[in-house]
Amino acid sequence: MSSTREAKRNLLRERLIDAAEIELNEKGLKGLKARDVTKRAGCALGALYNAVDDLDMLILEVNSRTLTHIGETLEVAVPNPDAPAETILQSLAEAYVDYAIKHRNHWLALFEHRMPDDRDIPDRHKQNHAMLIGVISPALAKLRPDLTADQLTMRARTTFAAVHGVVYLALQGQFVGVPMPALKSEVAALVSTMARSSAAASTV
C-alpha cells in the first residue's frame, strides 16, 4: 500500500513540476502562483504541500530541470574536446547566450530565486549548479596548465561570472547592459580577451 501511495505522490510531483515549468515560462518568477500551478496540474492547492513541501521547493525542482537542460545544451555545443581551448570556450559561451535568450524566464528564475533566510538549499541542488563551473574547467586547464585544481575552479567561476553578468544585464534591459543585437558579438569578444590573456599568463 505504501509503495502505491509513494508512486502516486511521485506522479503528482512530476505533474506539478510540469505545470510550474509552463507557468514560469508564461509569467516569469514574479508571476508564479501556487494556485495557478495546482489548477494547471489538475489538483487541489493542498496537494502541492504534500508532494513538494511548498512553492519554493517546487521552484527548486524546476530550476534543477533547467540546469539539466543547460548542461545538455553545453555538452552538445562542444562535440570535440580536442578542439583549441578558445574554440571550446566560444562554443560554450554562444550556446549559453542562445539558451538564455530562448528560455529567458527559466534562465532568470535559476539565478533570481531565493530561499527564505531560515532554510538551506539541499545539497543536490548545489551540486547541479556546480555543473556550470565544471564544464568550463577542461578548456581553461588547456590554457593554464600551471594552475592547481583549486585555482582552476576559481578561474572557472570568474570566467562564468564574467559572461553571465554580461548576459544578465542585457536580458534585464539595464542601461549599462549590452544592446541585445550586439550581445553575441560582445560576449565573443570578452571570451577571446579572457582566453588570450590566460594563454599569455601561462607563458610568463
C-alpha positions as CSV (number, residue, x, y, z in Angstrom):
1,M,0.0,0.0,0.0
2,S,2.8,2.4,0.9
3,S,4.6,1.8,-2.4
4,T,1.4,2.6,-4.3
5,R,0.9,5.8,-2.3
6,E,4.5,6.8,-2.9
7,A,4.1,6.1,-6.7
8,K,1.0,8.3,-6.8
9,R,2.9,11.1,-4.9
10,N,5.8,10.9,-7.4
11,L,3.4,11.2,-10.3
12,L,1.7,14.2,-8.7
13,R,5.1,15.7,-8.1
14,E,6.0,15.4,-11.7
15,R,2.7,16.9,-12.8
16,L,3.3,19.8,-10.5
17,I,6.8,20.4,-11.9
18,D,5.5,20.2,-15.4
19,A,2.8,22.7,-14.6
20,A,5.2,25.0,-12.9
21,E,7.5,24.9,-15.9
22,I,4.7,26.1,-18.1
23,E,3.5,28.8,-15.7
24,L,7.1,30.1,-15.2
25,N,7.7,30.2,-18.9
26,E,4.5,32.2,-19.5
27,K,4.5,34.5,-16.4
28,G,8.1,34.6,-15.1
29,L,9.2,34.1,-11.5
30,K,7.3,37.0,-10.0
31,G,4.0,35.8,-11.6
32,L,4.3,32.2,-10.4
33,K,1.5,31.4,-8.0
34,A,0.8,28.1,-6.2
35,R,-2.9,28.3,-7.0
36,D,-2.3,28.7,-10.8
37,V,0.2,25.8,-10.7
38,T,-2.2,23.4,-9.0
39,K,-5.0,24.4,-11.2
40,R,-2.9,23.6,-14.3
41,A,-1.8,20.4,-12.7
42,G,-5.4,19.4,-12.0
43,C,-5.1,19.0,-8.3
44,A,-6.2,20.8,-5.1
45,L,-4.0,23.6,-3.7
46,G,-3.2,21.5,-0.6
47,A,-1.8,18.7,-2.8
48,L,1.2,20.8,-3.6
49,Y,2.3,20.9,0.0
50,N,2.0,17.1,0.3
51,A,4.0,16.5,-2.9
52,V,6.9,19.1,-2.7
53,D,6.5,20.8,0.7
54,D,5.9,24.3,-0.7
55,L,6.3,26.7,-3.7
56,D,10.0,27.4,-3.0
57,M,10.8,23.7,-3.2
58,L,8.8,23.4,-6.4
59,I,10.8,26.3,-8.0
60,L,14.0,24.5,-7.0
61,E,12.8,21.4,-8.8
62,V,12.0,23.4,-11.9
63,N,15.4,25.1,-11.6
64,S,17.0,21.6,-11.4
65,R,15.4,20.7,-14.7
66,T,16.7,24.0,-16.2
67,L,20.2,23.2,-15.1
68,T,20.0,19.8,-16.6
69,H,18.8,21.3,-19.9
70,I,21.6,23.9,-19.8
71,G,24.1,21.1,-19.2
72,E,22.8,19.0,-22.1
73,T,23.0,22.1,-24.3
74,L,26.6,22.9,-23.4
75,E,27.7,19.3,-23.8
76,V,26.3,19.2,-27.4
77,A,27.9,22.6,-28.1
78,V,31.4,21.0,-27.8
79,P,31.4,17.6,-29.5
80,N,35.2,17.7,-29.9
81,P,37.0,18.0,-26.6
82,D,40.3,18.1,-28.5
83,A,39.5,21.4,-30.2
84,P,41.5,24.5,-29.2
85,A,40.6,25.9,-25.8
86,E,39.4,29.2,-27.1
87,T,37.2,27.5,-29.7
88,I,35.6,25.4,-26.9
89,L,35.0,28.4,-24.7
90,Q,33.5,30.4,-27.6
91,S,31.2,27.5,-28.4
92,L,30.1,27.2,-24.7
93,A,29.5,30.9,-24.5
94,E,27.5,31.1,-27.6
95,A,25.3,28.1,-26.5
96,Y,24.8,29.7,-23.1
97,V,23.7,33.0,-24.7
98,D,21.3,31.2,-27.0
99,Y,19.8,29.3,-24.2
100,A,19.3,32.4,-22.0
101,I,17.6,34.2,-24.9
102,K,15.4,31.3,-25.9
103,H,14.4,30.4,-22.3
104,R,14.6,33.8,-20.7
105,N,12.1,33.2,-17.8
106,H,13.5,29.8,-16.8
107,W,17.1,31.1,-17.0
108,L,16.3,34.2,-14.9
109,A,14.5,32.1,-12.3
110,L,17.6,30.0,-11.9
111,F,19.5,32.9,-10.6
112,E,16.9,35.2,-9.1
113,H,15.0,32.7,-6.9
114,R,16.0,32.9,-3.2
115,M,15.1,30.5,-0.5
116,P,13.9,32.1,2.8
117,D,16.7,33.0,5.1
118,D,15.9,30.3,7.6
119,R,16.1,27.5,5.0
120,D,19.1,25.9,3.3
121,I,19.3,24.8,-0.3
122,P,19.5,21.0,-0.5
123,D,23.0,19.7,-1.4
124,R,21.8,18.1,-4.7
125,H,20.7,21.4,-6.0
126,K,24.1,23.0,-5.1
127,Q,25.8,20.2,-7.0
128,N,23.6,20.9,-10.0
129,H,24.9,24.5,-10.0
130,A,28.5,23.2,-9.9
131,M,28.0,21.7,-13.3
132,L,28.1,25.2,-14.8
133,I,31.6,25.6,-13.5
134,G,32.8,22.1,-14.3
135,V,32.0,22.3,-17.9
136,I,34.4,25.3,-18.3
137,S,37.3,23.8,-16.4
138,P,38.7,21.4,-19.0
139,A,39.2,24.2,-21.6
140,L,40.7,26.5,-19.0
141,A,43.1,23.8,-18.0
142,K,44.5,23.8,-21.5
143,L,45.1,27.5,-21.3
144,R,46.5,27.4,-17.8
145,P,48.1,24.0,-17.1
146,D,50.1,25.7,-14.3
147,L,47.1,26.2,-12.1
148,T,46.2,23.9,-9.2
149,A,42.8,22.3,-9.1
150,D,41.5,24.9,-6.6
151,Q,42.9,27.7,-8.7
152,L,41.3,26.3,-11.8
153,T,37.9,26.1,-10.1
154,M,38.2,29.7,-9.0
155,R,39.2,30.8,-12.5
156,A,36.3,28.9,-14.0
157,R,34.0,30.7,-11.6
158,T,35.4,34.0,-12.6
159,T,35.1,33.2,-16.3
160,F,31.5,32.1,-15.9
161,A,30.6,35.2,-13.8
162,A,32.0,37.5,-16.4
163,V,30.0,36.0,-19.3
164,H,26.9,35.6,-17.1
165,G,27.0,39.2,-15.9
166,V,27.0,40.5,-19.5
167,V,24.1,38.3,-20.5
168,Y,22.1,39.1,-17.3
169,L,22.4,42.8,-17.7
170,A,21.5,42.6,-21.4
171,L,18.4,40.5,-20.8
172,Q,17.3,42.7,-17.9
173,G,17.5,45.7,-20.3
174,Q,19.7,47.6,-17.9
175,F,21.1,50.9,-19.1
176,V,24.6,49.7,-18.7
177,G,23.8,46.4,-20.4
178,V,24.9,45.5,-23.9
179,P,22.1,46.0,-26.5
180,M,20.6,42.7,-27.5
181,P,21.7,42.9,-31.2
182,A,25.3,43.2,-30.1
183,L,25.1,40.6,-27.2
184,K,26.6,37.7,-29.0
185,S,29.5,39.6,-30.6
186,E,30.4,41.3,-27.3
187,V,30.4,38.0,-25.4
188,A,32.6,36.5,-28.1
189,A,35.0,39.5,-27.8
190,L,35.0,39.1,-24.0
191,V,35.8,35.3,-24.2
192,S,38.5,36.0,-26.8
193,T,40.1,38.6,-24.5
194,M,40.0,36.3,-21.4
195,A,41.3,33.3,-23.4
196,R,44.3,35.1,-24.8
197,S,45.1,36.7,-21.5
198,S,45.1,33.3,-19.8
199,A,47.3,31.8,-22.5
200,A,49.7,34.7,-22.2
201,A,49.8,34.4,-18.4
202,S,50.8,30.7,-18.6
203,T,54.0,31.6,-20.6
204,V,55.2,34.2,-18.1
